[in-house]
Amino acid sequence: MAHATFTSEGQNMESFRLLSGHKIPAVGLGTWRSGSQAAHAVVTAIVEGGYRHIDTAWEYGDQREVGQGIKRAMHAGLERRDLFVTSKLWCTELSPERVRPALQNTLKELQLEYLDLYLIHWPFRLREGASKPPKAGDVLDFDMEGVWREMENLSKDSLVRNIGVCNFTVTKLNKLLGFAELIPAVCQMEMHPGWRNDRMLEFCKKNEIHVTAYSPLGSQEGGRDLIHDQTVDRIAKKLNKTPGQILVKWGLQRGTSVIPKSLNPERIKENIKVFDWVIPEQDFQALNSITDQKRVIDGEDLFVNKTEGPFRSVADLWDHED
Ligand code: NDP
């Protein structure tokens, strides 16, 4: 595929405008696997780093800590309306009657009155207590239209300001767009130079759906070590930046918001210092040419049952689009 050139977009924009008119801050703090340290990371990010965007999920098991961090940051003088908080509806809650109670539980854990963004975490419904990998009967039918209607109702009732999805394919987004009264404001996907996923990015842009890039540094244990990638390292040295900053900036220059996770105060602060410089075109294209394109978060352990289905391979999960 020809290199996508997105260098003119998102260069030094500190936020992106969503279809709803709300703004999403371009860099947010990821909180997956942050555990009991999430509160400290959130306070550091907001108060010392200047972050205004926090990404969490019920499934991360750290919403209480994230909520405590937000509360402490607000005691330091911040208003709720200055923050953009995202959470996600887990797979066991993907039936229409479970959507609102799940959101209410999330708001309670976070000690918030509303979310800025509520996302469907994965487009697969799991039975409560499902095994990893799933046994026969653990992956259930997903009523996408019914669930989306309930997401729309949460938005109408101002419990969430925007709704969106994660881990969708073009096929699934097309299906959703076929019945949606409210178009998803955001599609959150794995994206980094080792998994550009240009196809989804282009489809979302065409449909004015903002993309947030998750695992922008190649993710955590078992992920892809992009921090020590030769190309990333060479460009970092040349521009006098860190590899983390190059990876964040690459995402911004593609027009996506980016949510790096860190528990380390110095790295938290470093990852958002990306607004007063650019990756020159030639280096940007070198990052776009990294070979061995591969997802890190492919969903296999959660949703694939090779013998019983309904999804027998990773390719099945992603609608054979990769
Ligand atoms: P990231 O790509 O953000 O990488 C995080 C890892 O990089 C950690 O090990 C961190 O260690 C390290 N790190 C952070 N900053 C630097 C730096 N400047 N230099 C070197 N190493 C650094 O991984 P995630 O998979 O956590 O993705 C980010 C966020 O995206 C998640 O936390 C979550 O909020 C979201 N997400 C959403 C998914 C979805 O399905 N919607 C799926 C996966 C992620 P340390 O903490 O020690 O700094």
Boltz pocket constraint, residues with backbone or C-beta under 6 A from the ligand:
constraints:
  - pocket:
      binder: B
      contacts: [[A, 29], [A, 30], [A, 31], [A, 32], [A, 33], [A, 55], [A, 56], [A, 121], [A, 166], [A, 167], [A, 188], [A, 189], [A, 213], [A, 214], [A, 215], [A, 216], [A, 217], [A, 218], [A, 219], [A, 220], [A, 221], [A, 227], [A, 242], [A, 243], [A, 244], [A, 245], [A, 259], [A, 260], [A, 261], [A, 262], [A, 263], [A, 264], [A, 267], [A, 268], [A, 270], [A, 271], [A, 297]]
      max_distance: 6.0
